[in-house]
Amino acid sequence: MQGVIGIDIGSAYSKGVLMSGSDIVHSVVLPSGGNYGSTADQVRERLLSGSRLNEDDIKMIVATGLGAKTVSFAHETKTDISCHNLCVSRAFPSVRTVVDVGDLHSKAFRMDEAGNLVRFLMSSKCAGGSGRVLKVLARVLQVPVEDLGELSLASQTRVDFNTGCAVFAESEAVSRIAEGTKKEDLVAGIHRALAAQILSLAERVGLEGDFALTGGWARDKGLVAATGEAVPLKVVIPPRPIMTASIGAAMFAADMVRP
């Protein structure tokens, strides 16, 4: 068996996908840490060991993401937006608008009927428009990040946050806790505030067709529900939203070696 690899080196997590034909043989997610090059090596090693292939079986490796240039063994590099674009357009041909919710930034882009990128925007430097605000809230509430979604869905009285800034949201959350506000209502409020920023970013590139939410934070059921309420389009989530860019990179690799 022969295969191709797509590696996405992100600010918080690094993802890798090994594909053979159109099938995903093995995938890996690791914390990026402080040495992207070393993490990329670990991703490759785990992909090979998990698939029982060796380096000679891999015909093409494409890297993407913030640390793409640190992947010394990659044959090609692609922008993360182009990788998201390719993966989403092939999985959901009806999607035209996409927002990728990252750990530091969120990115919005729109594509045409042929899957070509039409417009792209990134959120501001403020972490309030990214998943970082959810990490901040999880720390304040002393709950695991992965529990935020279910907690949010249990809310009966969702609160309104007066700010989208992660720093001020933390202060506001502390004040509301002191006032006796329930944890689930705080989480639901932050989810709604983040969903509003997602909608604002999407509107700037143009709302059209179906809407896709990607990135690791698209696994948060509470955020997905809040986004579904905010966005006036059908919202779809890829089966592996945290892997979208790495799968797209692997698709590029497969296209390069396909006869």
NUVO-430128 format. One record per atom (N, C-alpha, C): atom name; x, y, z. Coordinates in nm, 2 decimals. Each point is the difference from the previous one (the first is absolute). Example, Ala and Ser with C-alpha at 12.3 -4.5 7.8 and 13.67 -1.06 7.14 Angstrom:
BEGIN
 tormar      x      y      z
      N   1.32  -0.57   0.78
     CA  -0.09   0.12   0.00
      C   0.09   0.12   0.00
      N  -0.04   0.11  -0.07
     CA   0.09   0.11   0.00
      C  -0.08   0.11   0.08
END
This chain:
BEGIN
 tormar      x      y      z
      N   0.08  -0.12   0.00
     CA  -0.08   0.12   0.00
      C   0.09   0.12   0.00
      N  -0.04   0.10  -0.08
     CA   0.07   0.13   0.00
      C  -0.10   0.11   0.05
      N   0.06   0.11   0.04
     CA  -0.08   0.11   0.05
      C   0.06   0.13  -0.01
      N  -0.08   0.10   0.05
     CA   0.05   0.14   0.00
      C  -0.04   0.06   0.14
      N   0.07   0.10   0.04
     CA  -0.02   0.06   0.13
      C  -0.02   0.15  -0.01
      N  -0.10   0.04   0.09
     CA  -0.02   0.15   0.01
      C   0.02   0.03   0.15
      N   0.08   0.11   0.02
     CA   0.03   0.04   0.14
      C  -0.03   0.14   0.02
      N  -0.08   0.03   0.11
     CA  -0.04   0.14   0.03
      C   0.06   0.03   0.14
      N   0.10   0.10  -0.01
     CA   0.06   0.04   0.13
      C  -0.06   0.13   0.04
      N  -0.09  -0.01   0.10
     CA  -0.08   0.11   0.05
      C   0.06   0.06   0.13
      N  -0.05   0.11   0.04
     CA   0.06   0.07   0.12
      C  -0.02  -0.09   0.13
      N  -0.11  -0.07   0.01
     CA  -0.02  -0.08   0.12
      C   0.02  -0.15  -0.03
      N  -0.05  -0.05  -0.11
     CA   0.01  -0.14  -0.03
      C   0.05  -0.02  -0.14
      N   0.07  -0.11  -0.02
     CA   0.04  -0.05  -0.13
      C  -0.07  -0.12  -0.04
      N  -0.04  -0.01  -0.12
     CA  -0.09  -0.11  -0.05
      C   0.07  -0.06  -0.12
      N  -0.01  -0.13  -0.01
     CA   0.05  -0.07  -0.12
      C  -0.10  -0.11  -0.05
      N   0.00  -0.01  -0.13
     CA  -0.09  -0.10  -0.06
      C   0.08  -0.08  -0.11
      N  -0.01  -0.13   0.01
     CA   0.06  -0.09  -0.10
      C  -0.12  -0.06  -0.09
      N   0.00   0.03  -0.13
     CA  -0.10  -0.05  -0.08
      C   0.06  -0.10  -0.11
      N  -0.09  -0.09  -0.03
     CA   0.03  -0.09  -0.11
      C  -0.12   0.00  -0.10
      N   0.02   0.05  -0.12
     CA  -0.11   0.02  -0.08
      C  -0.08   0.11   0.06
      N  -0.13  -0.02   0.02
     CA  -0.09   0.10   0.06
      C  -0.03  -0.03   0.15
      N   0.07  -0.11   0.05
     CA  -0.03  -0.04   0.13
      C   0.10   0.05   0.10
      N  -0.05   0.04   0.12
     CA   0.09   0.04   0.11
      C   0.04  -0.13   0.07
      N   0.13  -0.03   0.00
     CA   0.06  -0.12   0.06
      C   0.03   0.02   0.15
      N   0.05   0.12   0.03
     CA   0.03   0.03   0.14
      C   0.01   0.15   0.02
      N  -0.03   0.05   0.12
     CA   0.01   0.14   0.03
      C   0.05   0.02   0.13
      N   0.06   0.12   0.03
     CA   0.07   0.03   0.12
      C  -0.02   0.14   0.04
      N  -0.03   0.03   0.13
     CA  -0.01   0.13   0.05
      C   0.10   0.01   0.12
      N   0.09   0.10   0.00
     CA   0.09   0.02   0.11
      C   0.01   0.15   0.04
      N   0.02   0.03   0.13
     CA   0.03   0.14   0.03
      C   0.12   0.05  -0.08
      N   0.00   0.12  -0.05
     CA   0.11   0.05  -0.08
      C   0.12   0.03   0.08
      N  -0.01   0.04   0.13
     CA   0.11   0.03   0.08
      C   0.08   0.12  -0.05
      N   0.13   0.00   0.05
     CA   0.08   0.12  -0.04
      C   0.10  -0.03  -0.11
      N   0.00  -0.13  -0.05
     CA   0.09  -0.03  -0.11
      C  -0.08  -0.07  -0.11
      N  -0.04   0.08  -0.10
     CA  -0.09  -0.05  -0.10
      C   0.07  -0.11  -0.09
      N   0.13   0.02  -0.02
     CA   0.07  -0.10  -0.08
      C   0.00  -0.13   0.06
      N   0.03  -0.01   0.13
     CA   0.00  -0.12   0.08
      C  -0.14  -0.06   0.00
      N  -0.10   0.08   0.02
     CA  -0.14  -0.05   0.00
      C  -0.04  -0.06  -0.13
      N   0.05   0.06  -0.11
     CA  -0.03  -0.05  -0.14
      C   0.06  -0.14  -0.01
      N   0.12  -0.01   0.05
     CA   0.07  -0.13  -0.01
      C  -0.08  -0.11   0.08
      N  -0.05   0.04   0.11
     CA  -0.08  -0.10   0.08
      C  -0.13  -0.03  -0.07
      N  -0.06   0.09  -0.07
     CA  -0.13  -0.02  -0.07
      C   0.03  -0.10  -0.11
      N   0.11   0.02  -0.08
     CA   0.03  -0.10  -0.11
      C   0.03  -0.14   0.06
      N   0.08  -0.01   0.10
     CA   0.03  -0.12   0.06
      C  -0.12  -0.08   0.05
      N  -0.10   0.07   0.06
     CA  -0.12  -0.06   0.05
      C  -0.09  -0.05  -0.12
      N   0.00   0.08  -0.10
     CA  -0.08  -0.03  -0.12
      C   0.05  -0.13  -0.06
      N   0.14  -0.01  -0.01
     CA   0.06  -0.12  -0.07
      C  -0.02  -0.12   0.09
      N   0.02   0.01   0.13
     CA  -0.01  -0.11   0.09
      C  -0.14  -0.05   0.01
      N  -0.10   0.10   0.00
     CA  -0.14  -0.04   0.01
      C  -0.05  -0.06  -0.12
      N   0.06   0.02  -0.12
     CA  -0.05  -0.05  -0.13
      C   0.09  -0.12  -0.04
      N   0.11  -0.02   0.07
     CA   0.09  -0.11  -0.03
      C   0.07   0.02  -0.14
      N   0.01   0.13  -0.04
     CA   0.07   0.03  -0.12
      C   0.14   0.05   0.03
      N   0.09   0.00  -0.10
     CA   0.13   0.06   0.02
      C   0.01   0.12  -0.09
      N   0.11   0.08   0.02
     CA   0.02   0.12  -0.08
      C  -0.01  -0.02  -0.15
      N   0.05  -0.11  -0.05
     CA   0.00  -0.03  -0.14
      C  -0.14  -0.02  -0.06
      N  -0.09  -0.03   0.09
     CA  -0.14  -0.02  -0.05
      C  -0.07   0.14  -0.01
      N   0.05   0.11   0.05
     CA  -0.06   0.13   0.00
      C   0.05   0.07  -0.13
      N  -0.09   0.03  -0.09
     CA   0.03   0.06  -0.12
      C   0.00   0.16  -0.01
      N  -0.07   0.06   0.10
     CA  -0.01   0.14   0.00
      C  -0.04   0.05   0.14
      N   0.07   0.10   0.05
     CA  -0.04   0.06   0.13
      C  -0.02   0.15  -0.02
      N  -0.12   0.05   0.04
     CA  -0.03   0.14  -0.01
      C  -0.02   0.06   0.14
      N   0.06   0.11   0.03
     CA  -0.01   0.06   0.13
      C  -0.08   0.13  -0.01
      N  -0.07   0.04   0.11
     CA  -0.07   0.12   0.00
      C  -0.01   0.05   0.15
      N  -0.06   0.12   0.02
     CA  -0.01   0.05   0.13
      C   0.11   0.10   0.04
      N  -0.01   0.05   0.12
     CA   0.09   0.10   0.05
      C   0.15  -0.04  -0.01
      N   0.02  -0.13   0.03
     CA   0.14  -0.05   0.00
      C   0.03  -0.08  -0.12
      N  -0.06   0.02  -0.11
     CA   0.02  -0.09  -0.12
      C   0.15   0.00  -0.05
      N   0.06   0.12   0.01
     CA   0.14   0.01  -0.04
      C   0.10  -0.08   0.08
      N  -0.04  -0.04   0.12
     CA   0.09  -0.08   0.09
      C  -0.01  -0.15  -0.03
      N  -0.09  -0.03  -0.09
     CA  -0.01  -0.15  -0.04
      C   0.10  -0.03  -0.10
      N   0.12  -0.03   0.04
     CA   0.12  -0.01  -0.09
      C  -0.02  -0.11  -0.11
      N  -0.08  -0.10   0.03
     CA  -0.01  -0.12  -0.09
      C  -0.12   0.02  -0.10
      N  -0.07   0.11   0.01
     CA  -0.11   0.02  -0.09
      C   0.04   0.03  -0.14
      N  -0.07  -0.06  -0.10
     CA   0.04   0.03  -0.14
      C  -0.06   0.13  -0.05
      N  -0.12   0.04   0.06
     CA  -0.06   0.12  -0.04
      C  -0.07   0.06   0.13
      N  -0.03   0.13  -0.01
     CA  -0.07   0.07   0.10
      C  -0.12   0.07  -0.06
      N  -0.11   0.01   0.07
     CA  -0.12   0.06  -0.05
      C  -0.06   0.09   0.12
      N  -0.07   0.11  -0.03
     CA  -0.06   0.08   0.10
      C  -0.11  -0.08   0.07
      N  -0.03   0.03   0.13
     CA  -0.10  -0.08   0.06
      C  -0.14   0.03  -0.06
      N  -0.02   0.12  -0.04
     CA  -0.13   0.04  -0.07
      C  -0.02  -0.08  -0.12
      N   0.10  -0.02  -0.08
     CA  -0.02  -0.08  -0.13
      C  -0.03  -0.15   0.04
      N   0.06  -0.05   0.11
     CA  -0.02  -0.13   0.04
      C  -0.14  -0.02   0.06
      N  -0.05   0.10   0.08
     CA  -0.13  -0.01   0.05
      C  -0.10   0.01  -0.12
      N   0.03   0.09  -0.09
     CA  -0.08   0.02  -0.12
      C  -0.02  -0.13  -0.08
      N   0.11  -0.07  -0.02
     CA  -0.01  -0.13  -0.08
      C  -0.08  -0.10   0.07
      N   0.03  -0.02   0.13
     CA  -0.07  -0.11   0.08
      C  -0.15   0.03   0.01
      N  -0.03   0.12   0.03
     CA  -0.15   0.04   0.02
      C  -0.07  -0.01  -0.13
      N   0.06   0.05  -0.11
     CA  -0.07   0.00  -0.13
      C  -0.03  -0.14  -0.05
      N   0.09  -0.09   0.03
     CA  -0.02  -0.14  -0.05
      C  -0.10  -0.07   0.09
      N   0.00   0.03   0.13
     CA  -0.09  -0.07   0.09
      C  -0.14   0.06  -0.01
      N  -0.01   0.13  -0.02
     CA  -0.13   0.07   0.00
      C   0.00   0.10  -0.12
      N  -0.04  -0.05  -0.12
     CA   0.00   0.08  -0.11
      C  -0.10   0.12   0.01
      N  -0.10  -0.01   0.09
     CA  -0.09   0.11   0.01
      C   0.05   0.12   0.09
      N   0.11  -0.03   0.07
     CA   0.05   0.11   0.09
      C   0.07   0.11  -0.08
      N  -0.03   0.12   0.04
     CA   0.07   0.11  -0.07
      C   0.08   0.09   0.11
      N  -0.05   0.00   0.12
     CA   0.06   0.08   0.11
      C   0.05  -0.09   0.11
      N   0.13   0.02   0.04
     CA   0.06  -0.08   0.10
      C   0.07   0.09   0.11
      N  -0.01  -0.04   0.12
     CA   0.07   0.07   0.11
      C   0.08  -0.11   0.08
      N   0.13   0.02   0.00
     CA   0.09  -0.09   0.08
      C   0.03   0.06   0.13
      N  -0.05  -0.05   0.11
     CA   0.02   0.05   0.13
      C   0.13  -0.05   0.06
      N   0.10   0.08   0.01
     CA   0.13  -0.05   0.05
      C   0.02   0.04   0.14
      N   0.12  -0.03   0.05
     CA   0.03   0.02   0.14
      C   0.04   0.15   0.02
      N   0.06   0.06  -0.10
     CA   0.04   0.14   0.01
      C  -0.08   0.09  -0.09
      N  -0.04  -0.05  -0.11
     CA  -0.07   0.08  -0.10
      C  -0.11  -0.08  -0.06
      N  -0.10   0.06  -0.06
     CA  -0.10  -0.06  -0.08
      C   0.02   0.05  -0.14
      N  -0.03  -0.08  -0.10
     CA   0.01   0.03  -0.14
      C  -0.13  -0.03  -0.07
      N  -0.04   0.10  -0.09
     CA  -0.12  -0.02  -0.08
      C   0.04   0.00  -0.14
      N  -0.06  -0.08  -0.08
     CA   0.02   0.01  -0.15
      C  -0.13  -0.05  -0.07
      N  -0.01   0.05  -0.12
     CA  -0.11  -0.04  -0.09
      C   0.06  -0.05  -0.13
      N  -0.07  -0.10  -0.05
     CA   0.04  -0.06  -0.13
      C  -0.11  -0.01  -0.10
      N   0.03  -0.02  -0.12
     CA  -0.10   0.00  -0.11
      C  -0.05  -0.14  -0.02
      N  -0.08  -0.02  -0.10
     CA  -0.06  -0.13  -0.03
      C   0.10  -0.11  -0.03
      N   0.11   0.05  -0.06
     CA   0.11  -0.10  -0.04
      C   0.10  -0.03   0.12
      N  -0.03   0.06   0.11
     CA   0.09  -0.02   0.12
      C   0.12   0.09   0.00
      N   0.00   0.11  -0.08
     CA   0.11   0.09  -0.01
      C  -0.02   0.11   0.11
      N   0.12   0.04   0.06
     CA  -0.01   0.10   0.11
      C  -0.03   0.13  -0.06
      N  -0.10   0.07   0.05
     CA  -0.05   0.13  -0.04
      C   0.05   0.11   0.09
      N  -0.01  -0.02   0.13
     CA   0.04   0.11   0.09
      C   0.03  -0.07   0.14
      N   0.10   0.07   0.07
     CA   0.05  -0.05   0.12
      C   0.02   0.11   0.10
      N  -0.03  -0.02   0.13
     CA   0.03   0.09   0.10
      C   0.04  -0.07   0.13
      N   0.08   0.07   0.08
     CA   0.04  -0.06   0.13
      C  -0.05   0.10   0.11
      N  -0.04  -0.06   0.12
     CA  -0.04   0.08   0.11
      C   0.11   0.09   0.05
      N  -0.03   0.10   0.08
     CA   0.09   0.09   0.05
      C   0.10  -0.07   0.10
      N   0.10   0.07   0.05
     CA   0.10  -0.06   0.09
      C  -0.07  -0.03   0.13
      N  -0.11   0.06   0.04
     CA  -0.07  -0.03   0.12
      C  -0.04  -0.14   0.00
      N   0.02  -0.08   0.11
     CA  -0.03  -0.14   0.01
      C  -0.15  -0.02   0.02
      N  -0.08   0.11   0.02
     CA  -0.14  -0.02   0.02
      C  -0.07  -0.06  -0.11
      N   0.05   0.01  -0.12
     CA  -0.06  -0.06  -0.12
      C   0.05  -0.14  -0.03
      N   0.07  -0.06   0.09
     CA   0.05  -0.14  -0.02
      C  -0.04  -0.08   0.12
      N   0.05  -0.13  -0.01
     CA  -0.03  -0.09   0.11
      C   0.07   0.03   0.13
      N   0.10   0.09  -0.01
     CA   0.07   0.03   0.12
      C  -0.09   0.05   0.12
      N  -0.10   0.07  -0.04
     CA  -0.09   0.06   0.10
      C  -0.07  -0.12   0.08
      N  -0.02  -0.11  -0.07
     CA  -0.06  -0.12   0.06
      C   0.09  -0.06   0.10
      N   0.13  -0.01  -0.04
     CA   0.10  -0.05   0.10
      C   0.01   0.09   0.12
      N  -0.01   0.13  -0.02
     CA   0.01   0.09   0.12
      C  -0.12  -0.03   0.09
      N  -0.12  -0.01  -0.06
     CA  -0.12  -0.03   0.08
      C   0.01  -0.13   0.07
      N   0.05  -0.10  -0.06
     CA   0.01  -0.13   0.06
      C   0.10   0.00   0.12
      N   0.10   0.08  -0.01
     CA   0.09   0.02   0.11
      C  -0.06   0.07   0.12
      N  -0.08   0.10  -0.03
     CA  -0.07   0.08   0.10
      C  -0.10  -0.09   0.07
      N  -0.07  -0.08  -0.07
     CA  -0.11  -0.08   0.05
      C   0.06  -0.13   0.06
      N   0.12  -0.03  -0.03
     CA   0.07  -0.13   0.05
      C  -0.07  -0.12  -0.05
      N  -0.03   0.00  -0.13
     CA  -0.06  -0.12  -0.06
      C   0.08  -0.03  -0.13
      N   0.01  -0.13  -0.03
     CA   0.07  -0.04  -0.12
      C  -0.06   0.07  -0.13
      N   0.09   0.04  -0.09
     CA  -0.04   0.06  -0.12
      C  -0.10  -0.09  -0.08
      N   0.03  -0.13   0.00
     CA  -0.09  -0.09  -0.08
      C  -0.14  -0.01   0.06
      N  -0.02   0.05   0.12
     CA  -0.14  -0.01   0.07
      C  -0.08   0.13  -0.03
      N   0.06   0.10  -0.06
     CA  -0.07   0.12  -0.02
      C  -0.13  -0.01  -0.08
      N   0.01  -0.08  -0.11
     CA  -0.12  -0.02  -0.09
      C  -0.12  -0.05   0.07
      N   0.02  -0.11   0.08
     CA  -0.12  -0.06   0.07
      C  -0.05   0.09   0.11
      N   0.10   0.07   0.06
     CA  -0.04   0.10   0.11
      C  -0.09   0.11  -0.06
      N   0.04   0.05  -0.12
     CA  -0.07   0.11  -0.06
      C  -0.14  -0.04  -0.04
      N  -0.02  -0.13  -0.05
     CA  -0.13  -0.04  -0.04
      C  -0.09  -0.02   0.11
      N   0.05  -0.01   0.13
     CA  -0.09  -0.01   0.12
      C  -0.05   0.13   0.05
      N   0.04   0.11  -0.07
     CA  -0.04   0.13   0.05
      C  -0.15   0.03  -0.02
      N  -0.06   0.06   0.10
     CA  -0.14   0.04   0.00
      C  -0.01   0.15  -0.01
      N   0.10   0.07   0.05
     CA   0.00   0.15   0.00
      C   0.13   0.05  -0.06
      N   0.02   0.00  -0.12
     CA   0.12   0.04  -0.07
      C   0.03   0.15   0.03
      N   0.12   0.04   0.04
     CA   0.03   0.14   0.03
      C   0.06   0.06  -0.12
      N  -0.01   0.14   0.00
     CA   0.07   0.07  -0.11
      C   0.13   0.06   0.05
      N   0.10  -0.02  -0.07
     CA   0.13   0.06   0.03
      C   0.01   0.14  -0.07
      N   0.06   0.09   0.08
     CA   0.01   0.14  -0.06
      C   0.12   0.02  -0.08
      N   0.09  -0.10  -0.01
     CA   0.12   0.01  -0.08
      C   0.03  -0.13  -0.07
      N   0.07   0.01  -0.11
     CA   0.05  -0.11  -0.07
      C   0.15  -0.03   0.02
      N   0.06   0.09   0.08
     CA   0.15   0.00   0.03
      C   0.02  -0.11   0.10
      N   0.10  -0.09  -0.02
     CA   0.03  -0.11   0.09
      C   0.04   0.06   0.14
      N   0.08   0.10   0.00
     CA   0.04   0.06   0.13
      C  -0.11   0.05   0.08
      N  -0.09   0.08  -0.06
     CA  -0.11   0.06   0.07
      C  -0.11  -0.10   0.03
      N  -0.01  -0.10  -0.09
     CA  -0.10  -0.11   0.02
      C   0.04  -0.08   0.13
      N   0.13  -0.01   0.02
     CA   0.04  -0.07   0.13
      C  -0.04   0.08   0.12
      N   0.02   0.13   0.00
     CA  -0.03   0.08   0.11
      C  -0.15   0.00   0.02
      N  -0.08   0.00  -0.11
     CA  -0.14   0.00   0.01
      C  -0.05  -0.13   0.06
      N   0.06  -0.11  -0.05
     CA  -0.04  -0.13   0.05
      C   0.02  -0.01   0.15
      N   0.12   0.05   0.05
     CA   0.03  -0.01   0.14
      C  -0.11   0.08   0.08
      N  -0.04   0.12  -0.05
     CA  -0.10   0.08   0.07
      C  -0.13  -0.07   0.00
      N  -0.04  -0.06  -0.11
     CA  -0.13  -0.07  -0.01
      C   0.00  -0.12   0.09
      N   0.11  -0.07   0.02
     CA   0.00  -0.11   0.09
      C  -0.02   0.04   0.14
      N   0.06   0.12   0.04
     CA  -0.02   0.05   0.13
      C  -0.14   0.04   0.02
      N  -0.07   0.03  -0.10
     CA  -0.14   0.04   0.01
      C  -0.10  -0.12   0.00
      N   0.06  -0.12  -0.02
     CA  -0.08  -0.12   0.01
      C  -0.05  -0.06  -0.13
      N   0.06   0.05  -0.11
     CA  -0.04  -0.05  -0.13
      C   0.04  -0.14  -0.02
      N  -0.08  -0.09  -0.05
     CA   0.04  -0.14  -0.02
      C   0.10  -0.01  -0.11
      N   0.08  -0.11   0.02
     CA   0.11  -0.02  -0.10
      C  -0.05  -0.02  -0.14
      N  -0.11  -0.08  -0.01
     CA  -0.05  -0.03  -0.13
      C  -0.06   0.12  -0.08
      N  -0.05   0.09   0.08
     CA  -0.05   0.13  -0.06
      C   0.11   0.09  -0.05
      N   0.12  -0.01   0.07
     CA   0.11   0.08  -0.04
      C   0.06  -0.06  -0.13
      N   0.01  -0.13   0.00
     CA   0.06  -0.06  -0.12
      C  -0.09   0.02  -0.12
      N  -0.13  -0.01   0.02
     CA  -0.10   0.03  -0.11
      C   0.01   0.14  -0.05
      N   0.03   0.09   0.09
     CA   0.01   0.14  -0.03
      C   0.13   0.03  -0.09
      N   0.11  -0.07   0.04
     CA   0.12   0.02  -0.08
      C  -0.01  -0.07  -0.13
      N  -0.07  -0.11  -0.01
     CA  -0.02  -0.07  -0.13
      C  -0.08   0.10  -0.09
      N  -0.10   0.06   0.05
     CA  -0.08   0.09  -0.08
      C   0.08   0.12  -0.04
      N   0.08   0.06   0.08
     CA   0.09   0.11  -0.03
      C   0.10  -0.04  -0.11
      N   0.06  -0.12   0.01
     CA   0.09  -0.05  -0.10
      C  -0.07  -0.02  -0.13
      N  -0.12  -0.06   0.01
     CA  -0.08  -0.03  -0.13
      C  -0.03   0.13  -0.07
      N  -0.03   0.11   0.08
     CA  -0.02   0.13  -0.06
      C   0.12   0.05  -0.08
      N   0.12  -0.02   0.06
     CA   0.12   0.04  -0.07
      C   0.03  -0.09  -0.13
      N  -0.04  -0.13   0.01
     CA   0.02  -0.09  -0.11
      C  -0.09   0.05  -0.12
      N  -0.13   0.04   0.04
     CA  -0.09   0.05  -0.10
      C   0.05   0.13  -0.06
      N   0.05   0.09   0.08
     CA   0.05   0.13  -0.05
      C   0.12  -0.02  -0.10
      N   0.09  -0.10   0.03
     CA   0.11  -0.03  -0.08
      C  -0.05  -0.06  -0.14
      N  -0.10  -0.09   0.02
     CA  -0.05  -0.06  -0.12
      C  -0.07   0.10  -0.09
      N  -0.07   0.09   0.06
     CA  -0.08   0.10  -0.08
      C   0.10   0.09  -0.08
      N   0.12   0.02   0.05
     CA   0.10   0.09  -0.07
      C   0.05  -0.07  -0.13
      N   0.00  -0.13   0.00
     CA   0.04  -0.07  -0.12
      C  -0.12  -0.03  -0.09
      N  -0.12   0.01   0.06
     CA  -0.12  -0.02  -0.08
      C  -0.07  -0.13   0.03
      N  -0.12   0.00   0.06
     CA  -0.07  -0.12   0.03
      C  -0.07  -0.05  -0.13
      N   0.03  -0.12  -0.03
     CA  -0.06  -0.06  -0.12
      C   0.00  -0.15   0.01
      N  -0.10  -0.07  -0.05
     CA   0.00  -0.15   0.00
      C  -0.01  -0.05   0.14
      N   0.05  -0.12   0.02
     CA   0.00  -0.06   0.13
      C   0.13   0.05   0.07
      N   0.00  -0.02   0.14
     CA   0.11   0.06   0.08
      C   0.07  -0.11   0.07
      N   0.13  -0.01   0.00
     CA   0.07  -0.10   0.07
      C   0.09   0.06   0.11
      N   0.00  -0.07   0.12
     CA   0.08   0.04   0.11
      C   0.11  -0.10   0.01
      N   0.13   0.04   0.00
     CA   0.11  -0.10   0.01
      C   0.09   0.04   0.12
      N   0.10  -0.08   0.02
     CA   0.10   0.02   0.11
      C  -0.04  -0.08   0.12
      N   0.09  -0.01   0.10
     CA  -0.03  -0.09   0.12
      C  -0.12   0.05   0.08
      N  -0.02   0.13   0.00
     CA  -0.12   0.05   0.07
      C  -0.13  -0.03  -0.06
      N   0.00  -0.05  -0.12
     CA  -0.13  -0.04  -0.06
      C  -0.04  -0.14   0.06
      N   0.08  -0.05   0.09
     CA  -0.05  -0.12   0.07
      C  -0.08   0.04   0.13
      N   0.00   0.12   0.03
     CA  -0.07   0.05   0.12
      C  -0.15   0.02  -0.04
      N  -0.08  -0.09   0.06
     CA  -0.14  -0.01  -0.04
      C  -0.08   0.14   0.04
      N   0.05   0.06   0.11
     CA  -0.07   0.12   0.03
      C   0.03   0.12  -0.10
      N   0.13   0.00  -0.04
     CA   0.03   0.10  -0.10
      C  -0.07  -0.02  -0.13
      N  -0.01  -0.13  -0.04
     CA  -0.07  -0.04  -0.13
      C  -0.14   0.04   0.01
      N  -0.07  -0.02   0.12
     CA  -0.14   0.03   0.01
      C  -0.02   0.15   0.00
      N   0.09   0.08   0.06
     CA  -0.01   0.15   0.00
      C   0.03   0.05  -0.14
      N   0.09  -0.06  -0.07
     CA   0.03   0.05  -0.14
      C  -0.12  -0.03  -0.09
      N  -0.07  -0.12   0.03
     CA  -0.12  -0.03  -0.08
      C  -0.11   0.10   0.02
      N  -0.01   0.05   0.12
     CA  -0.10   0.10   0.03
      C   0.03   0.14  -0.06
      N   0.13   0.03  -0.01
     CA   0.05   0.13  -0.04
      C   0.00   0.01  -0.16
      N   0.05  -0.11  -0.06
     CA   0.02   0.01  -0.15
      C  -0.13  -0.04  -0.07
      N  -0.05   0.09  -0.09
     CA  -0.12  -0.03  -0.07
      C   0.02  -0.09  -0.12
      N   0.08  -0.10   0.01
     CA   0.03  -0.10  -0.10
      C   0.00  -0.14   0.06
      N  -0.01  -0.10  -0.08
     CA   0.02  -0.14   0.05
      C   0.15  -0.01   0.04
      N   0.02  -0.05   0.13
     CA   0.14  -0.01   0.05
      C   0.04  -0.15   0.00
      N   0.11  -0.03  -0.07
     CA   0.05  -0.14   0.00
      C   0.14  -0.01   0.07
      N   0.03  -0.11   0.06
     CA   0.12  -0.02   0.06
      C   0.07  -0.13  -0.06
      N   0.12   0.02  -0.05
     CA   0.07  -0.12  -0.05
      C   0.02  -0.11   0.10
      N   0.00  -0.13  -0.04
     CA   0.01  -0.11   0.09
      C   0.12   0.01   0.10
      N   0.11   0.06  -0.05
     CA   0.12   0.02   0.08
      C   0.04   0.15  -0.01
      N  -0.07   0.09   0.07
     CA   0.02   0.14  -0.02
      C   0.14   0.05   0.03
      N   0.07  -0.07   0.10
     CA   0.13   0.04   0.04
      C   0.10  -0.04  -0.11
      N  -0.03  -0.09  -0.09
     CA   0.09  -0.06  -0.09
      C  -0.02   0.06  -0.14
      N  -0.09   0.10  -0.02
     CA  -0.03   0.05  -0.13
      C   0.12   0.04  -0.08
      N   0.08   0.08   0.05
     CA   0.12   0.05  -0.07
      C   0.10  -0.11  -0.04
      N   0.02  -0.09   0.10
     CA   0.09  -0.11  -0.03
      C  -0.05  -0.10  -0.10
      N  -0.14  -0.02   0.00
     CA  -0.06  -0.08  -0.10
      C   0.01   0.06  -0.14
      N  -0.02   0.14   0.00
     CA   0.02   0.07  -0.13
      C   0.14  -0.01  -0.05
      N   0.10   0.01   0.09
     CA   0.14  -0.01  -0.04
      C   0.02  -0.14  -0.06
      N  -0.05  -0.10   0.06
     CA   0.01  -0.14  -0.05
      C  -0.07  -0.01  -0.14
      N  -0.11   0.07  -0.02
     CA  -0.07  -0.01  -0.13
      C   0.09   0.07  -0.10
      N   0.06   0.11   0.03
     CA   0.10   0.06  -0.09
      C   0.11  -0.09  -0.04
      N   0.05  -0.07   0.10
     CA   0.11  -0.10  -0.02
      C  -0.05  -0.11  -0.10
      N  -0.12  -0.05   0.03
     CA  -0.05  -0.11  -0.09
      C  -0.02   0.05  -0.14
      N  -0.05   0.12  -0.02
     CA  -0.02   0.06  -0.13
      C   0.13   0.01  -0.08
      N   0.11   0.03   0.08
     CA   0.13   0.02  -0.06
      C   0.06  -0.13  -0.06
      N  -0.03  -0.11   0.07
     CA   0.06  -0.13  -0.05
      C  -0.10  -0.08  -0.08
      N  -0.13   0.04  -0.01
     CA  -0.09  -0.07  -0.08
      C   0.03   0.01  -0.15
      N   0.00  -0.12  -0.07
     CA   0.04   0.00  -0.14
      C  -0.10   0.09  -0.08
END
